[in-house]
Amino acid sequence: MIPAGTRLVLDPGTRRPRPGVVTGGTPWRVLRVAPAADRLLDAWSVGTPVGGRPAEGRLAARLVDAGLAHPRPGPPDAAPPVTVVVPVRDRAAGLVATLAALDPRDDVVVVDDGSTDAAAVQAAVAARPRTRLARRAVPGGPAAARNTGWRSVPTAPVVAFLDADCVPDPHWTQELARWFADPAVVAVAARVRPLPAGRGRRGRAGAGAARVAYESVRSPLDLGTRPAPVRPGSRVAYVPAAALLVRRSALDALGGFDEALRTGEDVDLVWRLGALGRVRYEPAVTVGHPVRPGAPAWLAQRFGYGRSAGPLAERHGAAVAPLALAPGVASAWALLVAGRPLAASGVAVAAALTATGPRPGALREVLGPALGAEVLTGPAIAAAVRRPWWPVAAAVALRHRRARRWLALAAAGPPLAAWWRHRPPGVGPGAWLALWLADDAAYGAGVWAGVLGCRTPSALRALAPSRPGRVARRR
């Protein structure tokens, strides 16, 4: 249910091609609604709030959970109090910047996770009012530090986790806390944007500046400009804990972060939170996060992200799959790669017809978007080839000449198209492609390391989406 009085805004990708038909969401779907529901959509699209009837709340919830519409947060006076938890280990200068950016009225707990220079961390905490220090004698990692922080504030209804070095918007906690006016919301995340890391030697933009320009377009922490529900299979499948607000009762229910995970602990928590209620991504609120200062640290970060896939697969199974592809769509792409474009087109149309349903009156309006959604799976397949599947792809390329052209297109096509679209200043196409492929290779190597370490193949398997091409009918 969506609470009465909530205002909705349709997602930019949502279309209403004819009365009674709504398309969009992630995964893409066709939603058929009754005339009364269609009239509600008309009213909501011009700002009318959701009414108090249960049927309205259920329809609004269905649209929101499918990513077809997004609720607007509650009024400022509905925001509950928030306590900020900042885990840190030895990054005292970054901690100073983070504390300086926070609203002076915020209550803050800094958790020192066994820093070697504990005095510097203590001095940073002492310089800011309404800030106290919790110290762990032995480093336990981000999960343990965050758990120490939220457990030390038993009366806080909402806990904000903020990484040291991050620089948030002013009043970021107040803006995100407005989402908790909806009792079904258990967590909400800000957009995390890369911070400049300075210039190379002699004042010239160097490799560090190139990485910043690259991350401004393709940071693994920056999940885009569009709000979304957060869950596996959604356009935003996860959010980092770098800037995350969580309802305290949900942390109590789940026991907080899994301290056995040194990476991926935030993804694990977010997915477990999704079983309790709604997790939202709100890009209107931004937090700056520094780019790793050197290439080795930058690649190690990517490797660590990939390595978390194995432990996450042990806990969440199919949620970690690198690709969700309906059998018909997979067959169409396989035929195209095999050099049979006409057969591929026929299979693609058949798969789109299956997705849109049997009503001929709607085919003209929804068949085109359905085929467009199938075409957009191409970049997702290419990403899987470049990232977790690249060792297999390289072996195939050595043996099959026809495959080489497609694999070269998968490797270079999307990166160069992104460079052309964004034209990042100071980064040529060659450097851009090298950064992109190094990023993907490091991440993919991490995935294989995690899979071999945990002996689970779930992080490598492509799966069919749940209920592929489902046609939902509301009467």
Protein Blocks (a to p, Z undefined) as FASTA:
>chain_A
ZZehiacdddfkbccfbghiacedjddddddddfklmmmmmmmmnopacdfbfklmmmmm
mmmmnopaccddddfklpccdddddddehilmlmmmmmmmpcfkbccddddehiablmlm
mmmmmmpghiacdddfbdgbjklmmmmmmmmmmmbmbdcdddehiacdehklmmmmmmmm
pmkbmbdcdddddddebjaehhiacfklmmmmmmmmmccklgbjbdcdddehiablbdcf
kbccddfklmmmnnpaafkbmghklmmmmmmmmmnmccdddfkbccdddddfbfklmmmm
mmmmmmmmmmmmmmnommmpcbdcdfklmmmmmmmmnopaklmmmmmmmmmmmmnopalk
lmmmmmmmmmmmmmmmmmmmmmmmmmmmmmmmmmmmmmmmklmmmmmmmmmmmmmmmmmm
nopghiafklmmmmmmmmmmmmmmmmmmmmmmnopaklmpccddehihiacddZZ
